[in-house]
Amino acid sequence: MSSIIQTLPTDVVDLIAAGEVIDSLAAVVRELAENALDAGATRITISLWPEQWCIQIADNGSGMTLADLEQAAIAHSTSKIQSSQDLWQISSLGFRGEALHSLAQLAQLELCSRDSTSSNGWRVQYTAQGEPAQVEPIALAPGTIVTVSNLFGNWLPRRAGFPPLTQQLRLIQQTIQQLALCHPHITWQVQQGDRPWFNIWAGTSAQQILPQILREVQVGDLREVRVGSRESGVESRESGVEKPGEPSEALTYLPTHPPTHPPTHLPTHPLTHPSTLLLGLPDRCHRRRPDWIKVAVNGRVVRVAELEQTILGAFRRMLPRDRYPVCFLHLQLPPNLVDWNRHPAKAEIYLHSLLNIQQAVTRAIDHALHLQNHTLPEAPQTARISHLIKAAEPKGHYRSIPPTPDSRLPTPDSRLPTPDSPLTPLKALAQVHQMYILAEHPTGVWLVEQHIAHERVLYEQLSDRWQLVPLESPVILNELSLPQQEQLHRIGIEIELFGDRLWAARSMPEALVNRGDRVDAILELSLGGDLESALVATACRTAIRNGTPLSLMEMQTLLDQWQQTRNPRTCPHGRPIYLQLQESSLSRFFRRHWVIGKSHGI
């Protein structure tokens, strides 16, 4: 049988980015795992012996014939591409044909493989030039096992320059986690020595994978949407509903920068596959470092600084200070929009139509963070609700017990409306401690903190229309430092020297004009850093204070305004605004699943 793995022509090799492919243990795992994914594997087992610099990766993919095994480790041998034009149509994770040849040079390389059409498998050991040194038949299930032993054994000074093994193991773990997010249908089993290290079980989407990686994050803390639909920029993944007669993906790409080696044409059609955005809702999860803002393109996590900054900018004034979002963006782009030939490890790429992609991502984030009916019935605050119910139970006459399997409690997903249905308004019921608005929703009851809800409303109004008005009588300010004077000038407030260490403010934000504490308000604005900080400070000072009694009409007006804001989940300081208590939780607490007797009318 002839080999489908062929050596690339010299003119194609000359176009491929040069550089070291294998520069760490993590690079070995990355290259071999990507080969397994390209082979269609659904289960990948990785065994590590870091002290011996040994790695073994087994998969249940398509396997290789003997002819392919004999060719696999030759320099620039691959089945992924054949000509220079194929460099603009990369649809696989690997394509250069360098990884196995590099491993043969740097370590002892052994491949065991069997394709599904063969009755037996083959074990092949390779020389440093990548040629078969020993070939023998073996009994093996379809798939491939690659064993790399004594890595950098002939380059001991190089091995001595590597980071400690603990740091290398963290990089290996990160590499596997990133691949798992990009390929959620794969089961990963990882061993260190002869002991299990960690497993990542297959799921339907990245939303089932991320909680296995970040243990503090729950599925209900995440929202996954599709990027690039025609009208809203996204389509909810949970609903699975598309408008009749309209494609779900309609993001048109146009080139914004000339490529180094331009393809013959750029597409003007929609995305070939749905791109997805998985984000942690800002009122439920965030990070102390920007270490979980991940961007992937066509199955591989890459560094695209412009998209990472777009994500950070979209979460501005939704997270607490010095906190960062949890976000995984996976773009599925036509191959000729991506230039993979920029970095030996394919970690940095060139994207055409980047501006269009940034706009689609921004729309997707806005859509995901808005309060919509199809996102409300989930159980996002399960932990908070559990704490509330547990706190209430000691005052009752019985303890909480889990519902029996025969319980007929309503499930959130059974009531999901379409994403196009109008937002169900909240109905104000009462004010609690003159701080919280108790509101009724078809899915249960909500508690809304009145001050920060009003702060979100005012902040977005001020952001859309920051208006400074002249004052008939100036406001006299005392003891302004030079930085304070510069800050007031920077945000547009006119001040002039009025006497000995006195300044007169001739204008101020319209929202503060009629307040009795406007002097304190201007002084507070003078301490901010930029206009954005001034907007937040103004909104916070002018919002309804906790302890202020509200009529039922005033509460309803505030709820209506707050629901229509762009980012209603948190205030500009990042604090959560509402607590949702589902009817199903109330049903569980009051034991409405109990069957006591027909005569009781239950």
C-alpha positions as CSV (number, residue, x, y, z in Angstrom):
1,M,0.0,0.0,0.0
2,S,1.4,3.4,-1.0
3,S,2.0,6.1,1.7
4,I,-0.3,9.1,2.0
5,I,2.5,10.9,3.8
6,Q,4.8,12.6,1.3
7,T,7.9,14.8,1.5
8,L,7.1,18.4,0.7
9,P,8.8,20.0,-2.4
10,T,11.7,22.3,-1.8
11,D,9.8,25.4,-2.9
12,V,7.1,24.7,-0.2
13,V,9.7,24.0,2.5
14,D,11.3,27.4,1.7
15,L,8.0,29.2,2.4
16,I,7.5,27.5,5.8
17,A,8.5,29.5,8.9
18,A,11.8,28.2,10.2
19,G,12.6,27.7,13.8
20,E,12.6,25.1,16.6
21,V,9.5,23.1,16.8
22,I,10.4,21.1,20.0
23,D,11.7,23.4,22.7
24,S,10.1,21.9,25.8
25,L,8.2,18.9,27.2
26,A,5.0,20.9,26.6
27,A,5.9,21.3,23.0
28,V,6.2,17.5,22.6
29,V,2.7,17.1,24.2
30,R,1.3,19.8,22.0
31,E,2.7,18.5,18.7
32,L,1.8,14.8,19.4
33,A,-1.7,15.7,20.7
34,E,-2.4,17.8,17.7
35,N,-1.4,14.9,15.4
36,A,-3.9,12.7,17.4
37,L,-6.6,15.3,16.9
38,D,-5.9,15.5,13.2
39,A,-6.2,11.7,13.1
40,G,-9.8,12.0,14.4
41,A,-9.2,10.6,17.9
42,T,-11.9,10.9,20.5
43,R,-9.8,9.6,23.4
44,I,-6.2,10.6,24.1
45,T,-4.1,9.2,26.9
46,I,-0.9,11.0,27.9
47,S,1.7,9.4,30.2
48,L,4.5,11.4,31.5
49,W,7.8,10.5,33.2
50,P,9.3,13.9,33.6
51,E,12.4,12.8,35.6
52,Q,13.3,10.4,32.8
53,W,12.3,13.0,30.1
54,C,9.9,10.5,28.6
55,I,6.4,11.0,27.2
56,Q,3.9,8.6,25.7
57,I,0.7,9.6,23.9
58,A,-1.9,7.0,22.8
59,D,-5.0,7.7,20.8
60,N,-7.8,5.9,19.1
61,G,-7.6,7.8,15.8
62,S,-7.4,6.5,12.3
63,G,-3.9,5.1,12.7
64,M,-1.2,4.6,10.0
65,T,-0.2,2.0,7.5
66,L,3.3,0.5,7.5
67,A,4.2,2.7,4.4
68,D,3.1,5.8,6.3
69,L,5.1,4.8,9.4
70,E,8.2,4.3,7.4
71,Q,7.8,7.9,5.9
72,A,6.5,9.7,9.0
73,A,9.7,10.9,10.6
74,I,11.5,12.0,7.4
75,A,12.1,15.8,7.4
76,H,9.1,17.8,6.0
77,S,7.0,14.7,5.4
78,T,3.3,15.3,5.9
79,S,-0.1,14.3,4.6
80,K,-1.7,17.7,5.4
81,I,-0.4,19.8,2.5
82,Q,1.3,19.2,-0.9
83,S,1.8,22.5,-2.6
84,S,2.5,26.2,-1.8
85,Q,-1.2,27.0,-2.5
86,D,-2.2,24.6,0.4
87,L,-0.5,27.0,2.8
88,W,-3.5,29.3,2.3
89,Q,-6.0,26.5,2.9
90,I,-4.8,25.0,6.2
91,S,-7.6,23.1,7.8
92,S,-5.6,20.8,10.1
93,L,-3.6,21.5,13.2
94,G,-0.3,20.3,11.8
95,F,1.0,20.8,8.3
96,R,4.8,21.3,8.3
97,G,6.0,17.7,8.8
98,E,8.7,18.8,11.2
99,A,7.6,17.5,14.6
100,L,8.4,13.8,14.3
101,H,11.7,14.4,12.5
102,S,12.7,16.9,15.3
103,L,11.8,14.3,17.9
104,A,13.9,11.6,16.1
105,Q,16.9,14.0,16.3
106,L,16.4,15.0,19.9
107,A,15.2,11.7,21.5
108,Q,14.6,8.0,21.0
109,L,11.4,7.9,18.9
110,E,9.1,4.9,18.6
111,L,5.7,4.7,16.8
112,C,3.2,1.9,17.2
113,S,0.2,2.2,14.9
114,R,-2.6,0.3,13.2
115,D,-5.1,1.6,10.7
116,S,-8.7,0.3,10.7
117,T,-8.2,-1.6,7.5
118,S,-5.2,-3.6,8.7
119,S,-5.4,-6.9,10.7
120,N,-2.3,-6.0,12.8
121,G,-0.2,-3.1,13.8
122,W,3.4,-2.2,13.5
123,R,6.2,-1.0,15.8
124,V,8.8,1.2,14.2
125,Q,11.9,2.7,15.9
126,Y,13.8,5.5,14.2
127,T,17.3,6.7,13.7
128,A,18.3,10.3,14.4
129,Q,17.7,11.0,10.7
130,G,14.1,9.8,10.9
131,E,14.6,6.6,9.0
132,P,13.2,3.3,10.2
133,A,15.8,1.4,12.3
134,Q,13.7,-1.5,13.5
135,V,10.3,-2.7,12.2
136,E,8.1,-5.5,13.7
137,P,4.5,-6.4,13.6
138,I,2.5,-6.2,16.9
139,A,-1.0,-6.8,18.1
140,L,-2.7,-3.4,18.6
141,A,-6.1,-1.8,18.5
142,P,-6.7,0.8,15.8
143,G,-4.9,4.0,16.7
144,T,-1.4,5.2,17.4
145,I,1.0,5.2,20.3
146,V,4.0,7.5,20.2
147,T,6.8,7.1,22.8
148,V,9.5,9.7,23.2
149,S,12.4,8.7,25.5
150,N,15.4,10.4,26.8
151,L,14.5,13.8,25.3
152,F,17.5,16.1,24.8
153,G,19.7,13.2,26.0
154,N,22.3,14.1,23.4
155,W,21.9,17.8,24.3
156,L,22.5,17.8,28.0
157,P,23.6,21.5,28.3
158,R,20.3,22.3,26.6
159,R,18.3,20.2,29.1
160,A,20.1,21.9,32.0
161,G,18.8,25.3,30.8
162,F,15.2,24.4,31.0
163,P,12.9,25.6,33.9
164,P,12.2,23.3,36.9
165,L,10.1,20.3,36.1
166,T,7.2,21.7,38.2
167,Q,7.0,24.7,35.9
168,Q,7.2,22.5,32.9
169,L,4.3,20.3,34.2
170,R,2.2,23.4,34.6
171,L,2.9,24.3,31.0
172,I,1.9,20.8,29.9
173,Q,-1.3,21.0,31.9
174,Q,-2.1,24.4,30.4
175,T,-1.5,23.0,26.9
176,I,-3.9,20.1,27.4
177,Q,-6.5,22.3,29.0
178,Q,-6.4,24.7,26.0
179,L,-6.7,21.8,23.5
180,A,-9.6,20.4,25.6
181,L,-11.5,23.7,25.3
182,C,-11.0,23.9,21.6
183,H,-12.1,20.2,21.1
184,P,-14.7,19.5,23.8
185,H,-15.7,16.2,22.3
186,I,-12.4,14.6,23.3
187,T,-11.7,12.7,26.5
188,W,-8.3,13.4,28.0
189,Q,-6.6,11.0,30.5
190,V,-3.2,12.2,31.9
191,Q,-0.9,10.2,34.0
192,Q,2.3,11.2,35.8
193,G,4.5,8.2,36.4
194,D,2.1,5.3,37.1
195,R,-0.5,7.4,38.8
196,P,-3.4,9.3,37.4
197,W,-2.8,13.1,37.3
198,F,-6.0,14.6,35.9
199,N,-8.8,13.8,33.5
200,I,-11.0,16.0,31.3
201,W,-14.2,14.3,30.2
202,A,-15.8,15.0,26.9
203,G,-18.7,17.4,26.6
204,T,-20.9,19.0,24.0
205,S,-19.2,22.4,24.2
206,A,-16.6,24.4,26.0
207,Q,-19.2,25.3,28.6
208,Q,-19.0,21.7,30.0
209,I,-15.2,21.7,29.9
210,L,-14.2,25.0,31.6
211,P,-15.7,24.0,35.0
212,Q,-13.5,20.9,35.0
213,I,-10.5,23.2,34.6
214,L,-11.5,26.1,36.9
215,R,-13.1,24.3,39.9
216,E,-14.5,27.4,41.4
217,V,-16.6,28.1,38.2
218,Q,-20.0,26.4,37.8
219,V,-21.8,25.8,34.5
220,G,-24.5,28.3,35.6
221,D,-21.8,31.0,36.0
222,L,-21.1,30.8,32.2
223,R,-22.8,32.0,29.1
224,E,-22.0,30.6,25.7
225,V,-23.2,32.4,22.5
226,R,-22.5,32.2,18.8
227,V,-20.6,35.0,17.2
228,G,-21.6,36.6,14.0
229,S,-25.3,36.4,13.4
230,R,-26.8,39.0,11.1
231,E,-28.9,41.1,13.4
232,S,-27.7,40.9,16.9
233,G,-24.2,39.7,16.2
234,V,-24.8,36.5,18.1
235,E,-27.1,33.6,18.6
236,S,-27.7,32.0,21.9
237,R,-26.3,28.5,22.1
238,E,-28.8,27.5,24.7
239,S,-31.8,28.1,22.6
240,G,-30.7,26.4,19.4
241,V,-33.4,28.5,17.6
242,E,-32.7,30.2,14.3
243,K,-34.9,32.6,12.4
244,P,-36.7,30.9,9.6
245,G,-35.1,31.5,6.2
246,E,-32.1,33.3,7.7
247,P,-28.6,31.8,8.2
248,S,-27.3,31.8,11.7
249,E,-23.9,33.1,10.7
250,A,-23.6,36.1,8.4
251,L,-20.4,37.9,9.2
252,T,-19.0,39.3,6.0
253,Y,-15.2,39.6,5.9
254,L,-13.3,42.2,4.0
255,P,-9.5,42.6,4.1
256,T,-8.2,45.4,6.4
257,H,-4.4,44.8,6.0
258,P,-2.5,43.4,3.0
259,P,-1.2,39.9,3.6
260,T,2.5,39.0,3.1
261,H,1.6,36.3,0.6
262,P,-1.9,37.2,-0.5
263,P,-4.4,34.5,-1.3
264,T,-6.1,34.6,-4.7
265,H,-9.4,35.8,-3.1
266,L,-11.0,36.6,0.2
267,P,-14.5,35.3,1.0
268,T,-17.5,37.5,1.2
269,H,-19.7,34.6,2.5
270,P,-20.7,33.9,6.1
271,L,-18.6,31.9,8.5
272,T,-18.3,28.3,7.5
273,H,-18.8,27.1,11.1
274,P,-20.3,28.8,14.1
275,S,-17.8,30.7,16.2
276,T,-18.5,30.7,19.9
277,L,-17.9,32.9,22.8
278,L,-17.8,31.5,26.3
279,L,-17.7,34.1,29.1
280,G,-18.1,34.2,32.8
281,L,-21.0,36.4,33.9
282,P,-19.3,39.3,35.7
283,D,-21.6,39.1,38.7
284,R,-20.6,35.5,39.3
285,C,-17.0,34.9,38.4
286,H,-13.8,36.8,37.7
287,R,-10.1,36.5,38.1
288,R,-7.3,38.3,39.9
289,R,-5.2,38.2,36.8
290,P,-5.9,38.3,33.1
291,D,-4.9,34.7,32.8
292,W,-8.2,33.3,31.4
293,I,-8.8,35.6,28.4
294,K,-8.2,33.0,25.7
295,V,-8.6,33.3,22.0
296,A,-8.6,30.3,19.7
297,V,-8.7,30.1,15.9
298,N,-9.8,26.9,14.1
299,G,-9.0,24.6,17.0
300,R,-5.8,26.2,18.5
301,V,-5.3,28.8,21.2
302,V,-3.3,31.7,19.8
303,R,-2.2,35.1,20.9
304,V,-4.2,37.9,19.2
305,A,-3.5,41.0,21.3
306,E,-6.2,43.1,19.5
307,L,-8.9,40.6,20.3
308,E,-7.8,40.3,23.9
309,Q,-8.0,44.0,24.3
310,T,-11.4,44.1,22.7
311,I,-12.6,41.6,25.3
312,L,-11.1,43.6,28.2
313,G,-12.7,46.8,26.9
314,A,-16.1,45.2,26.6
315,F,-16.0,44.3,30.3
316,R,-15.0,47.8,31.4
317,R,-17.0,49.1,34.4
318,M,-18.6,45.6,34.9
319,L,-16.0,44.1,37.2
320,P,-14.5,45.0,40.6
321,R,-11.2,46.9,40.6
322,D,-8.2,44.8,39.6
323,R,-10.4,41.9,38.5
324,Y,-10.5,40.4,35.0
325,P,-13.0,38.4,33.1
326,V,-13.2,34.7,32.3
327,C,-13.6,34.5,28.6
328,F,-12.9,31.9,25.8
329,L,-13.4,33.0,22.3
330,H,-13.2,30.3,19.6
331,L,-13.3,31.6,16.0
332,Q,-14.0,29.3,13.1
333,L,-12.7,31.2,10.1
334,P,-12.3,30.3,6.5
335,P,-8.7,29.0,6.0
336,N,-7.6,31.8,3.7
337,L,-8.3,34.4,6.3
338,V,-5.6,32.9,8.6
339,D,-1.9,33.0,8.1
340,W,-0.5,30.3,10.3
341,N,3.0,30.6,8.9
342,R,4.2,33.3,11.3
343,H,5.5,31.4,14.3
344,P,7.2,27.9,14.7
345,A,4.8,26.9,17.4
346,K,1.8,28.5,15.5
347,A,1.1,30.6,18.6
348,E,1.0,33.9,16.8
349,I,-1.0,34.3,13.6
350,Y,-2.1,37.0,11.1
351,L,-5.8,37.5,10.8
352,H,-7.5,39.3,7.8
353,S,-10.6,41.3,8.5
354,L,-9.6,41.8,12.1
355,L,-11.8,44.9,12.5
356,N,-15.0,43.0,11.5
357,I,-14.1,40.3,13.9
358,Q,-13.6,42.7,16.8
359,Q,-17.0,44.3,16.1
360,A,-18.7,40.9,16.0
361,V,-17.0,40.0,19.3
362,T,-18.1,43.2,21.0
363,R,-21.7,42.6,19.9
364,A,-21.6,39.0,21.2
365,I,-20.4,40.1,24.6
366,D,-23.1,42.8,24.8
367,H,-25.7,40.2,23.8
368,A,-24.5,37.7,26.4
369,L,-24.5,40.1,29.3
370,H,-28.0,41.5,28.6
371,L,-30.8,40.2,30.7
372,Q,-32.8,38.1,28.3
373,N,-35.6,35.7,28.9
374,H,-33.7,32.7,27.6
375,T,-30.8,33.3,30.0
376,L,-32.9,34.0,33.1
377,P,-34.4,30.6,34.1
378,E,-31.0,29.0,34.7
379,A,-29.8,28.6,38.2
380,P,-26.9,31.1,38.2
381,Q,-26.8,31.8,41.9
382,T,-27.2,28.3,43.1
383,A,-24.6,28.7,45.8
384,R,-26.1,32.0,47.1
385,I,-29.6,30.5,47.1
386,S,-28.4,27.4,48.9
387,H,-26.9,29.6,51.6
388,L,-30.1,31.6,52.0
389,I,-32.2,28.5,52.3
390,K,-29.8,26.9,54.8
391,A,-29.9,30.1,56.8
392,A,-33.7,30.0,56.9
393,E,-34.0,26.3,57.8
394,P,-32.8,26.4,61.5
395,K,-35.9,28.6,62.2
396,G,-38.2,26.0,60.7
397,H,-39.4,22.7,62.1
398,Y,-37.6,20.4,59.7
399,R,-34.3,20.1,57.9
400,S,-33.8,20.3,54.2
401,I,-33.5,17.0,52.3
402,P,-32.6,16.5,48.7
403,P,-35.6,15.9,46.4
404,T,-36.4,12.3,45.5
405,P,-35.8,11.0,42.0
406,D,-39.6,11.0,41.6
407,S,-39.9,14.7,42.2
408,R,-41.7,16.6,39.5
409,L,-40.0,19.9,40.0
410,P,-40.0,22.2,37.0
411,T,-36.7,22.3,35.2
412,P,-35.3,25.6,33.9
413,D,-34.6,24.4,30.4
414,S,-38.2,23.2,29.9
415,R,-39.4,26.8,29.9
416,L,-36.8,28.5,27.7
417,P,-38.5,30.9,25.3
418,T,-36.8,31.9,22.0
419,P,-34.1,34.6,22.1
420,D,-36.4,36.8,20.1
421,S,-39.2,36.9,22.7
422,P,-39.5,40.2,24.6
423,L,-38.0,40.6,28.0
424,T,-40.5,39.8,30.7
425,P,-40.8,42.8,33.0
426,L,-40.3,42.6,36.7
427,K,-43.3,43.5,38.9
428,A,-42.4,45.5,42.0
429,L,-43.9,44.1,45.1
430,A,-42.3,45.8,48.1
431,Q,-39.2,47.5,49.5
432,V,-37.1,45.5,52.0
433,H,-35.3,47.6,54.7
434,Q,-35.5,50.5,52.3
435,M,-32.5,48.9,50.5
436,Y,-33.8,46.2,48.3
437,I,-36.7,46.0,45.8
438,L,-38.6,42.7,46.0
439,A,-39.9,41.9,42.5
440,E,-41.9,39.1,41.0
441,H,-40.8,37.3,37.8
442,P,-42.5,34.3,36.1
443,T,-39.5,32.2,37.2
444,G,-39.6,33.2,40.9
445,V,-38.7,36.3,42.9
446,W,-35.8,38.8,42.6
447,L,-34.1,41.1,45.1
448,V,-32.7,44.2,43.4
449,E,-30.4,46.5,45.3
450,Q,-31.9,49.9,44.6
451,H,-28.7,52.1,44.9
452,I,-26.5,50.1,42.5
453,A,-29.3,49.4,40.1
454,H,-29.9,53.2,39.9
455,E,-26.2,53.7,39.6
456,R,-26.0,51.5,36.5
457,V,-28.9,53.4,34.9
458,L,-27.3,56.8,35.6
459,Y,-23.9,55.6,34.5
460,E,-25.1,54.5,31.1
461,Q,-27.2,57.7,30.7
462,L,-24.1,59.8,31.5
463,S,-21.9,57.7,29.2
464,D,-24.3,58.4,26.3
465,R,-24.8,62.1,27.2
466,W,-22.2,63.7,29.4
467,Q,-23.4,67.2,29.6
468,L,-21.8,70.1,31.4
469,V,-24.0,73.2,32.0
470,P,-23.0,76.7,33.0
471,L,-23.8,77.9,36.6
472,E,-25.5,81.1,37.3
473,S,-23.7,81.4,40.6
474,P,-20.3,79.8,40.7
475,V,-19.5,77.0,43.2
476,I,-16.6,78.1,45.5
477,L,-13.9,75.5,46.1
478,N,-11.2,75.6,48.7
479,E,-7.6,74.3,48.7
480,L,-7.4,72.7,45.3
481,S,-4.1,71.1,44.5
482,L,-2.5,71.4,41.1
483,P,-3.4,67.7,40.2
484,Q,-7.0,68.5,41.2
485,Q,-7.1,71.6,39.0
486,E,-5.7,69.6,36.1
487,Q,-8.3,66.9,36.6
488,L,-11.2,69.3,36.6
489,H,-9.9,70.9,33.4
490,R,-9.4,67.5,31.9
491,I,-13.1,66.5,32.3
492,G,-14.3,69.9,31.1
493,I,-15.3,71.7,34.3
494,E,-14.3,75.4,34.1
495,I,-12.6,76.8,37.2
496,E,-10.7,80.0,37.8
497,L,-8.8,81.6,40.7
498,F,-11.3,83.4,43.0
499,G,-9.1,84.5,45.9
500,D,-6.5,83.3,48.3
501,R,-6.5,79.5,47.7
502,L,-10.1,79.7,46.4
503,W,-11.4,78.7,43.0
504,A,-14.7,79.2,41.4
505,A,-16.3,76.5,39.3
506,R,-18.3,78.0,36.5
507,S,-19.8,74.8,35.1
508,M,-20.6,71.3,36.4
509,P,-22.4,68.1,35.3
510,E,-26.1,68.6,34.8
511,A,-27.0,65.8,37.2
512,L,-25.2,67.5,40.1
513,V,-26.5,71.1,39.6
514,N,-29.5,70.9,42.1
515,R,-27.8,68.7,44.7
516,G,-27.1,70.2,48.1
517,D,-23.7,68.4,48.3
518,R,-22.5,69.6,44.9
519,V,-19.3,71.1,46.4
520,D,-18.4,67.7,47.8
521,A,-19.3,66.2,44.4
522,I,-17.0,68.4,42.5
523,L,-14.2,67.8,45.0
524,E,-14.8,64.0,44.5
525,L,-14.6,64.5,40.7
526,S,-11.3,66.3,41.1
527,L,-9.7,63.2,42.6
528,G,-10.6,60.9,39.7
529,G,-8.2,59.9,36.9
530,D,-10.1,60.4,33.7
531,L,-13.6,61.1,32.3
532,E,-14.6,57.5,32.8
533,S,-13.9,57.8,36.5
534,A,-15.8,61.0,36.6
535,L,-18.8,59.3,35.1
536,V,-18.7,56.6,37.7
537,A,-18.3,59.0,40.6
538,T,-21.2,61.2,39.3
539,A,-23.5,58.2,38.9
540,C,-22.7,56.9,42.3
541,R,-23.3,60.2,44.0
542,T,-26.6,60.9,42.2
543,A,-28.1,57.4,42.6
544,I,-30.8,56.7,45.1
545,R,-29.3,56.1,48.5
546,N,-30.0,53.0,50.5
547,G,-32.4,54.0,53.3
548,T,-34.5,56.1,50.9
549,P,-38.2,55.0,51.0
550,L,-39.7,54.5,47.5
551,S,-43.3,54.2,46.4
552,L,-44.5,51.3,44.4
553,M,-44.5,53.4,41.3
554,E,-41.0,54.6,41.9
555,M,-39.7,51.1,42.4
556,Q,-41.4,49.9,39.2
557,T,-39.9,52.8,37.2
558,L,-36.5,52.0,38.5
559,L,-36.9,48.3,37.6
560,D,-38.0,49.1,34.1
561,Q,-35.1,51.5,33.5
562,W,-32.6,49.0,35.0
563,Q,-33.8,46.1,32.9
564,Q,-33.2,48.1,29.7
565,T,-29.6,49.0,30.4
566,R,-26.9,47.4,28.3
567,N,-25.0,45.7,31.1
568,P,-27.5,45.1,33.9
569,R,-25.7,42.4,35.8
570,T,-23.2,44.6,37.8
571,C,-22.8,48.2,38.8
572,P,-19.9,50.3,37.4
573,H,-17.8,49.2,40.3
574,G,-18.4,45.5,39.5
575,R,-20.9,44.7,42.3
576,P,-23.8,42.3,41.5
577,I,-27.1,44.1,41.3
578,Y,-29.7,41.4,41.7
579,L,-30.3,38.0,43.4
580,Q,-32.6,35.6,41.6
581,L,-34.5,33.1,43.7
582,Q,-36.2,30.6,41.4
583,E,-39.6,29.1,41.9
584,S,-38.1,25.7,41.7
585,S,-35.9,26.5,44.7
586,L,-39.0,27.7,46.6
587,S,-40.8,24.6,45.6
588,R,-38.0,22.5,47.0
589,F,-37.8,24.4,50.2
590,F,-41.6,24.2,50.9
591,R,-41.7,20.5,50.0
592,R,-44.2,20.9,47.2
593,H,-42.8,17.7,45.7
594,W,-44.1,15.8,48.8
595,V,-47.3,13.7,48.2
596,I,-49.0,13.8,51.6
597,G,-52.5,12.8,50.6
598,K,-55.2,13.6,48.1
599,S,-57.5,14.9,50.8
600,H,-55.0,17.7,51.5
601,G,-55.4,19.1,48.0
602,I,-51.7,18.9,47.3
